[in-house]
Amino acid sequence: MTVEKTRSFPKFVVRLHSMEEHIFEKKGCVMALDVGSKRIGIAISDATRTIAGSYGVVPRQSRQEDFARYRRIIAEEEVTLLVVGLPTRSDGSDSTIAAWIRDYTAAFSQTTSIPIEFWDESFTSMQAEESLALRGKRGKKAKERVDAVAAAFILQSYLDAHA
């Protein structure tokens, strides 16, 4: 596992693989997860890795059920890279939930062969709420979509940093 600071502080990437080549150079869709204690927001990029789009929100189940769902989506959408949002503090250190997300992601990495990277998810839920409000989505409708939109913000940030 390697840790590197990317161009735009406080973005940090932690790679859960040992490939020598930079994995972003591989083509194919990228999937992002905004993992929460109750819901998981999912976003997927286009095959050129240019544009992120919300895919959906799924309720958290057991790890086994969550991981099976991710593997199904990865296969259906031909995903070649997974990005997992990692909540960090403004100084770049891990937040309280970050350790749990690292453990959850490490367990998933044992069930898949695609590379996984962490990406800072700071303020993405707030951005998602503001974006939904600007589009007239409020209340229950906005709450149902916020995690998927946050995942899309995480993914778009990752894609832009690697363009």
N, C-alpha and C positions, 0 to 999 in steps of 0.2 A: 504494500500500500504506500502510495506517495502522496505528499501534500505539497501543493504549490500555491503561491499567491498569484492571482491573475492580474491583468492590466488595470482593472477598475476596483480599487479598494472599496469596500471590504469583501469583495467576492473571493471565496476560497473554493478550491476544487480538491476533493479527495477521491483518488481513483481506487476502485476496488478490483483491480486487475494488474497484470504485470507486463502488458504489451509494451514493446519498445517504441513502436510507431505511435504517432498521436492519433487517438481513436476518432477525432473529429473528421479526419481526412477520409474516412470510410463513408460511403454514401448510404442513403436510406433514411427512413423516418426516425425521429427521436421522440421518445415519450417522456413526459415529466409527471412526477407525482407530488402533490401537496398533501402529505400524510398528517392526519389529525387523529385525535383519540376516538372520534365518532364517525368521521367521514374522510374520504380520500378524493381529492380533486385530480382529474387526469386531463392532460393536454397532449396533443400529438402534432408534430411538424409535418410539413410537406416533404417529399422525398429529396428535394434540393436543400433542405435544412435552412430555409429562408424565413418561412412564416409559421408561427405557432397558432394553433386553434384549440379551443376548449373541446374536450371529448365528452366529459361527463363527470358526475359525482356518484360515488358508490358508498354505501354504508360499510364501515369497518365490520369485519366478521372475525373469525379466527385467523391466525397467520396462514394456516394451510389453505383456507378458502380465499383469502386475499391474494396469496401467491398464485393459486390456480387461475384466478381471474386475470391477474397481470400477464401470466404466460399465455392465456387465450388471446388477450388483446394484442400482445407482442406478435403472436403468430398471425392473427387476422390482418393486422395493419402493417406487417413486415417491418417491425421496429428493429433497428440495429444498435441502438444506444438508449440507455435509460438515465435520466437526470432526476435526482431526488432533492427536493427543497429541504434545506437545512437551516433552521432558525438560529441566527447568530446575533450576538450583541453588537452594539455600534463600534466596539473596539476590535471586533472580529472573533472574539472568543465564543464558545458554544453557549447556547441558552440551556435552561434546565431540561427541556424536552429533547434537545439535540442528542444526548447520550442514548435515549430510548430509540430515536429514529436511526441512529448509527447501528444499533443492535438489530433492529427490525430489518434494515437494509442488508446488513451482513448475513442475516439468516436467509433472506431472499436470494442473495448472490450465490448461495450454495445450491439453489434450485434452477438456475438459468445460466446460459453460456454468454449472454450479451454483456458488454461492459456497462458499468454503472459509475456515474459521477455524482457527487454532491454539488449543490449550487446554493448560494445564499438566497434565502427567501424573505429577507427583511422587508417589511412594509408591503408585501404583495397582497395580503388580505385587505389592507386599507386601500390600495390601488384598485383592487377588484371591486370593492364596495362602491368607490367613487365612480368607476367606469359603469357599473350597473345603474347607479343613480342617474348618471348623465343620459343613459338610454331609457330612462323611465321605469326601470325595474326597482321596485321597493318592497319592503316587507317580506312576506313568505316567499314570493317568487325570487327575490334577490338572494335570500338566505339559501335557497335550494341550488343556486348557481355559483355562489361566491367562491367555493373551493376549486371548481373547474376553471373559473376565470383567473384565480390566483395561480393555478398551475400553468396557465397560458402565459401569464406575466413572468413566472420563473423561467419557463422554456424560452420565451422571446429574449429575455435578458441573456440567457446562455448562448442562444444562436447569434445574437448581435455581437457578443464578446468574441465569438469564434469566426466571424465573417471575414 
